[in-house]
Amino acid sequence: MTKKSWLISWVGKADHDCAEGARGNDLGPVASAIKAHATFDKIYLLTNYEFARTEAYCAWLEKTTGCVETDLFGVELSSPTNYAEIYEQVSRELKALRLPNDDIELTFHLSPGTPAMTAIWIILAKTRFPAKLIQTSKESGLEAVDFFFDLANEYLPEFLQRSSERIERLSSVIPTAPEFSKLVHRSPVMREQIQLAQKIAAHEVPVLILGETGTGKELFAEAIHAASNRTGKSFIAVNCGAMPKDLANSELFGHKKGAFTGADSVRPGHFREAEGGTLFLDEIGDLPLDSQVRLLRALQQREITPLGESKPVKVNVRVIAATHRDLAKDVAEGRFREDLFHRLAVGILNLPPLRERDGDLDLLIEHLLGQINRDADEKPEAQHKELSQQARNLLVTHNWPGNIRELYHTLLRAAIWSSSATIEAADIQRSLLDIRRNDEGLLDRALGKGFDLQALLDEISRDYIGRALQKSGHKKKRAAELLGFSNYQTLSNWAGRLGVGLDEKD
């Protein structure tokens, strides 16, 4: 027996406007979906607008699309952003239609209505009323929508019983702008930084992006540029750590011919190359101090002076800087100018490491493996790769000190090295890089099988004893003082237990 196909949707403001001629020839979300699909056996529409107005819309819809007769249900809401009320009212209407029904294939349309209405469709489709999800837009037309998760039934009461204050806060969340769509996430900590970045994008202020290596700082910078008034202008990315220190001023601010030995021609510099657009200075903490002085002037005065020139040049450039370093510590220790730090940190973002992004790892594994498979589509020798459950478990328990960059390259290596279409746990194990760091990550080691607390403490002790010996010139008495030991015999006892040599130098 063939299933009947039903479309159920809210009627939104855009739908009414289109029917009333306020949007030219635009059909609006509901009519666009019907035109594109054209095979719905029944169409049920919900409205919280004046019933007569939506009745007129239904007449226009049937005439415009030639669709079957629509059934309209009026829904009274105290607020179109009240999650609990929307859930209760929509559930009642669906149960009145004797749903769910094994003979009926449901489709919910996400586009019309408020974000709260969209959220309730998703919850219902994944729990009490299994349904397909669709959305429509001018850019992409009709699209199927899917998610890599299922909502537990027991979660719904907790969700709907949240305080009115919490619900109000959720309803005011800024929708993610399309410019930030490359930032794959579902975790609250990542969502918060994206929302801050969207706000920052609208203001002509410098931005400082902090975060560990591989957390996506350049992707954030690109998204901020694309969402700003400078979109369409140049986006120049410069790695300050990769520039020779003696050429940093020339690279950034340019030089005239003959300004120094080897300056055989005029160089405009990255600031003038980015004119009207955005200059992204990655690893800003590695910029030499004299270049920091010039950068501060560029930010304050909006002008630069190329090497060999005496007259400054006006520039119109937005600066976005990023670093994995602890800039506050660098300021305290004199490696980074405090005035420049405050000038850059007008708009500041702190990107969380992957280990703190609850719920994002599985999503990123799917996204990145999909990207690897798409990149391999045109290579005849390549296979479409999938992960075994054991391989996925191994990925989930890894600590990812290199964050998303490390995750991507681990998956890429595993895809290349695996001999079959399924990536096994052994392929992942072979693809993981064992990067031991003395000064970072010690407090973030993954707990579980193989974890050895004493070995970790011994590793820390060896590192500090080695540093004290180096700083003291291998003088045992001085090294003991640096470590807080009462005498060098205590140092000798520790060193003997840990296998650290104490050959004292003259």
C-alpha positions in Angstrom: 0.0 0.0 0.0 1.4 3.4 -1.0 1.8 5.9 1.8 -0.1 9.2 1.6 2.2 12.3 1.7 1.1 15.1 4.0 2.7 18.6 4.3 2.2 20.4 7.6 3.5 24.0 8.1 2.9 27.3 9.8 1.9 30.2 7.6 4.4 33.0 8.2 4.7 36.7 7.5 6.6 36.2 4.3 3.7 33.9 3.0 1.1 36.5 3.8 3.1 39.3 2.2 3.6 37.4 -1.0 -0.1 36.6 -1.3 -0.9 40.3 -0.7 1.5 41.5 -3.4 4.1 43.0 -1.1 7.0 41.0 -2.5 6.5 41.2 -6.2 6.5 37.8 -7.9 8.0 36.0 -4.9 5.9 32.9 -3.9 7.0 32.6 -0.3 8.1 29.5 1.6 4.9 27.4 1.5 4.0 28.0 -2.1 7.6 27.5 -3.2 7.7 24.1 -1.4 4.4 23.0 -3.0 5.5 24.1 -6.5 8.8 22.3 -6.1 7.3 19.1 -4.7 3.9 19.0 -6.3 3.0 15.5 -4.9 1.5 16.2 -1.5 -1.8 14.5 -1.0 -2.9 16.8 1.8 -1.7 20.2 3.1 -2.4 21.3 6.6 -1.5 24.8 7.6 -1.4 26.4 11.1 -1.8 30.1 11.7 -1.5 32.4 14.7 -2.5 35.4 12.5 -6.1 36.7 12.1 -8.0 33.7 10.7 -9.7 35.6 7.9 -6.3 36.9 6.6 -4.9 33.4 6.4 -8.1 32.1 4.8 -7.5 34.6 2.0 -3.9 33.3 1.8 -5.1 29.7 1.4 -7.4 30.7 -1.5 -4.4 32.5 -3.2 -2.2 29.4 -2.5 -4.7 27.0 -4.1 -5.1 29.3 -7.1 -1.4 30.0 -7.5 0.0 26.4 -7.1 -3.0 24.3 -8.3 -2.6 22.3 -5.1 -5.2 20.1 -3.4 -7.5 21.9 -1.0 -5.7 23.1 2.1 -7.0 22.6 5.7 -6.4 25.5 8.0 -6.1 25.5 11.8 -6.1 28.6 13.9 -3.7 28.4 16.9 -3.9 30.9 19.7 -0.5 31.8 21.2 0.4 34.3 23.9 3.7 34.7 22.2 5.2 33.2 19.0 8.4 32.6 20.9 6.9 30.6 23.8 8.4 27.1 23.2 6.3 25.2 25.7 3.0 26.7 24.4 3.9 26.1 20.8 4.9 22.5 21.6 1.6 21.9 23.4 -0.6 23.5 20.7 1.0 21.8 17.7 1.1 18.4 19.5 -2.7 18.7 20.1 -3.4 19.5 16.4 -1.3 16.6 15.2 -3.0 14.2 17.6 -6.4 15.5 16.4 -5.3 14.4 12.9 -4.7 10.9 14.4 -1.0 11.1 14.0 1.4 9.4 13.9 0.0 7.0 11.3 2.1 4.3 9.6 0.1 4.9 6.4 1.1 8.6 6.2 4.5 10.1 5.4 4.7 13.4 7.2 6.8 16.4 6.1 7.3 19.5 8.3 8.3 22.8 6.7 10.8 24.6 8.8 11.0 28.0 7.0 7.8 29.8 7.9 7.3 31.2 11.4 9.6 32.1 14.2 12.8 30.3 15.3 10.9 28.8 18.2 8.3 27.3 15.8 11.2 25.8 13.8 12.8 24.3 16.9 9.5 22.6 17.9 9.1 21.0 14.4 12.6 19.5 14.8 11.8 18.2 18.3 8.5 16.7 17.2 10.0 15.2 14.0 12.7 13.4 16.0 10.4 12.2 18.8 6.7 11.8 18.9 5.8 12.5 15.3 8.5 11.1 13.0 8.6 13.3 9.9 10.8 14.5 7.0 12.0 18.1 7.4 12.3 20.6 4.5 13.2 24.3 4.1 13.1 26.7 1.2 15.2 29.8 0.3 15.6 32.0 -2.8 19.3 30.9 -3.1 18.8 27.1 -2.8 15.1 26.4 -3.5 13.7 23.4 -1.8 16.1 21.4 0.5 15.8 18.4 2.7 17.0 18.9 6.2 18.6 16.2 8.4 20.4 16.0 11.7 23.0 13.6 13.1 21.2 13.1 16.4 18.0 11.8 18.0 16.3 13.6 20.9 15.5 11.4 23.9 11.9 11.4 24.9 12.8 12.0 28.5 14.6 15.2 27.5 11.3 17.0 26.4 9.8 17.5 29.9 13.1 19.0 31.1 13.3 21.2 28.0 9.7 22.5 28.3 9.9 23.1 32.1 12.7 25.5 31.9 12.1 28.9 33.4 10.5 31.7 31.4 13.8 33.6 31.7 15.7 30.7 30.1 13.1 30.4 27.3 13.2 34.1 26.6 17.0 33.9 26.4 16.8 31.0 24.0 14.3 32.8 21.8 16.5 35.9 21.5 19.6 33.9 20.3 21.0 35.4 17.1 20.5 33.0 14.1 23.8 31.9 12.6 24.6 34.1 9.5 25.5 32.3 6.3 29.0 33.7 6.4 29.7 31.5 9.5 28.3 28.3 8.0 31.8 26.8 7.7 32.1 26.8 11.5 30.6 23.3 12.1 29.3 23.1 15.6 26.4 22.4 18.0 28.1 23.1 21.3 27.0 26.1 23.4 30.5 27.4 23.9 31.1 27.5 20.2 27.7 29.1 19.5 28.5 31.8 22.0 31.8 32.8 20.2 30.0 32.7 16.8 27.3 35.1 18.1 30.0 37.4 19.5 31.8 37.3 16.2 28.6 38.2 14.3 28.2 41.3 16.5 31.8 42.2 16.1 31.6 41.9 12.3 29.2 44.8 12.1 31.6 47.2 13.9 34.7 48.7 12.4 37.0 47.7 15.3 40.2 45.6 15.5 39.7 42.0 16.5 41.9 39.7 18.6 41.2 36.0 18.3 42.8 33.8 21.0 42.9 30.0 20.9 45.0 27.0 20.7 46.6 25.8 17.4 44.0 24.3 15.1 40.9 25.8 16.7 39.8 27.7 13.5 41.1 31.2 14.1 41.5 31.9 10.3 38.1 30.6 9.5 36.6 33.0 12.1 38.6 35.9 10.6 37.3 35.0 7.1 33.8 34.9 8.4 34.0 38.2 10.2 35.4 39.8 7.0 32.6 38.2 4.8 29.9 39.4 7.2 31.3 43.0 7.5 30.9 46.0 5.2 34.2 45.1 3.7 33.0 41.9 2.1 34.1 41.7 -1.5 37.3 43.6 -0.8 40.7 42.1 -0.2 41.3 39.6 2.6 45.0 39.3 3.2 46.3 36.6 5.6 49.8 36.9 6.9 51.6 34.6 9.3 53.7 36.8 11.5 55.7 33.8 12.8 56.8 32.9 9.2 58.2 36.4 8.4 61.9 36.9 8.8 62.2 39.3 11.7 64.5 41.7 9.8 62.0 41.9 7.0 58.8 42.2 9.0 58.5 45.9 8.6 59.1 45.7 4.9 56.6 42.9 4.5 53.8 44.7 6.4 54.4 48.4 5.7 56.4 48.3 2.4 59.6 50.0 1.3 60.9 52.2 -1.5 63.6 51.2 -3.9 67.0 51.4 -2.3 65.7 51.6 1.3 68.1 48.9 2.3 70.5 46.4 0.8 68.5 44.1 -1.6 65.6 46.5 -1.9 65.8 46.5 -5.7 62.2 47.6 -6.3 59.3 49.3 -4.6 57.2 47.0 -2.3 53.8 48.3 -1.3 53.5 45.9 1.7 50.5 44.0 3.0 48.7 47.0 4.5 48.4 48.7 1.1 47.6 45.4 -0.6 44.6 45.0 1.8 43.4 48.6 1.2 39.7 48.8 1.8 39.6 45.3 3.1 40.9 43.2 6.0 44.4 42.3 7.1 44.6 39.1 9.1 47.7 38.9 11.2 48.1 35.3 12.4 50.5 34.6 15.3 50.6 38.3 16.2 52.6 37.3 19.4 55.6 36.5 17.2 55.8 40.1 15.7 59.1 41.9 16.6 58.8 44.8 19.1 59.8 47.4 16.5 57.1 46.2 14.2 54.6 46.3 17.1 55.4 50.0 17.4 54.6 50.6 13.7 51.4 48.5 13.9 50.2 50.5 16.9 50.6 53.7 14.9 48.8 52.1 11.9 45.8 51.3 14.1 45.8 54.6 15.9 46.5 57.0 13.1 45.3 54.9 10.2 48.6 55.6 8.4 51.9 53.8 7.7 55.4 55.0 6.7 57.2 52.6 4.3 60.8 52.0 4.9 63.0 54.7 3.3 60.1 57.2 3.2 59.6 60.2 5.4 56.0 60.9 4.5 53.2 58.7 6.0 50.6 57.1 3.7 46.9 56.9 4.8 45.4 53.4 4.8 41.9 52.1 5.3 42.3 48.6 6.6 40.6 46.5 9.3 43.0 44.4 11.3 42.1 41.0 12.7 44.9 39.5 14.8 45.2 36.0 16.2 47.6 34.0 18.4 47.8 30.7 20.3 50.1 32.4 22.8 49.2 33.8 26.3 49.5 37.5 25.3 48.7 38.7 28.8 51.7 36.7 30.0 53.8 38.1 27.1 52.8 41.6 28.1 53.8 41.0 31.7 57.2 39.7 30.6 57.8 42.5 28.1 57.6 40.5 24.9 54.4 42.2 23.7 53.5 45.9 24.0 50.6 46.5 26.5 49.3 49.5 24.5 49.1 47.4 21.3 47.4 44.5 23.2 44.6 46.8 24.4 44.3 48.4 21.0 43.8 45.0 19.3 41.6 43.6 21.9 38.6 45.8 21.3 36.7 42.9 19.8 38.1 39.8 21.5 37.2 36.1 20.9 38.4 33.1 22.9 38.0 30.0 20.8 37.5 26.8 22.8 39.7 23.8 22.2 38.0 20.7 20.7 38.1 18.9 24.0 35.8 21.5 25.6 33.3 21.5 22.7 30.6 19.1 24.0 28.8 17.4 21.1 31.0 18.8 18.3 33.5 16.0 17.9 31.1 13.5 16.3 29.7 16.2 14.0 33.2 17.3 12.9 34.2 13.7 12.3 31.3 13.3 9.9 31.9 16.7 8.2 35.6 16.2 7.7 35.3 12.6 6.5 32.7 13.7 4.1 35.0 16.5 2.8 37.8 13.9 2.4 35.5 11.6 0.4 34.4 14.5 -1.8 38.0 15.5 -2.5 38.8 12.0 -3.5 35.8 11.6 -5.9 37.8 12.4 -9.0 40.7 10.1 -8.1 40.0 6.7 -9.7 42.2 4.8 -7.2 40.4 6.3 -4.2 37.6 4.6 -2.2 34.6 6.1 -0.4 35.6 5.6 3.3 33.5 4.9 6.3 34.5 4.5 10.0 34.0 1.3 11.9 32.5 1.7 15.4 35.8 0.8 17.0 37.6 3.4 15.0 35.0 6.0 15.9 35.4 5.1 19.6 39.1 5.6 19.3 38.7 9.1 17.8 36.2 10.1 20.5 38.5 9.2 23.3 41.6 11.0 21.9 42.5 14.3 23.5 43.2 16.2 20.2 45.9 18.6 21.4 46.1 19.9 17.8 42.4 20.4 17.7 40.5 20.4 14.4 43.6 20.5 12.2 44.9 17.4 13.9 41.6 15.7 13.6 41.4 16.4 9.8 44.9 15.2 9.1 44.4 12.1 11.2 41.3 11.2 9.2 43.1 12.0 6.0 46.1 9.7 6.9 43.7 6.9 7.9 41.7 7.2 4.7 44.9 7.0 2.6 46.4 4.1 4.6 43.4 1.9 5.1 43.3 -1.0 2.7 39.5 -1.3 2.5 36.5 1.0 2.3 36.1 0.8 6.1 38.6 2.6 8.3 39.4 0.3 11.3 40.7 1.1 14.7 44.2 0.0 13.7 44.2 2.5 10.9 43.3 5.3 13.3 45.9 4.1 15.9 48.6 4.2 13.2 47.5 7.7 12.0 47.5 9.3 15.5 50.7 11.4 16.2 52.1 11.1 19.7 53.1 14.7 20.4 54.4 15.1 23.9 54.6 18.7 25.2 56.4 19.8 28.3 54.7 23.1 28.9 51.1 22.5 27.7 48.4 19.8 27.8 49.6 18.2 31.1 46.3 19.0 32.8 44.2 17.9 29.8 45.3 14.2 29.4 42.5 11.9 28.7 41.5 9.7 31.6 40.9 6.0 31.0 42.8 2.8 30.2 46.5 3.5 30.0 46.5 6.7 32.1 49.3 6.7 34.7 49.2 9.5 37.2 52.6 8.7 38.7 54.2 8.7 35.3 52.6 12.1 34.5 53.9 13.5 37.8 57.4 12.1 37.1 57.3 13.7 33.6 56.6 17.1 35.1 59.3 16.6 37.7 61.9 15.7 35.1 61.0 18.7 33.1 61.3 21.2 35.9 64.6 19.6 37.2 66.0 19.8 33.7 65.0 23.5 33.4 66.5 24.3 36.8 69.8 22.7 35.9 69.9 24.6 32.7 69.1 27.9 34.3 71.6 27.4 37.1 74.4 26.3 34.7 74.2 22.8 36.3 75.1 24.1 39.7 73.3 21.7 42.1 73.0 24.1 45.0 71.5 26.9 42.8 69.2 24.4 41.0 67.9 23.2 44.4 67.1 26.7 45.4 65.3 27.4 42.2 63.1 24.3 42.8 62.4 25.2 46.4 64.4 22.3 47.9 66.1 23.0 51.3 69.4 21.5 50.2 71.0 20.0 47.1 70.9 16.5 48.7 67.1 16.5 48.2 67.6 17.4 44.6 70.1 14.5 44.2 67.5 12.1 45.7 64.8 13.2 43.3 67.2 13.1 40.3 68.3 9.6 41.3 64.8 8.3 41.5 63.8 9.9 38.2 67.0 9.0 36.3 68.2 12.6 35.8 72.0 13.1 35.5 73.5 15.8 37.8 77.0 16.2 36.5 78.0 19.6 38.0 79.8 22.0 35.7 82.6 24.3 36.7 
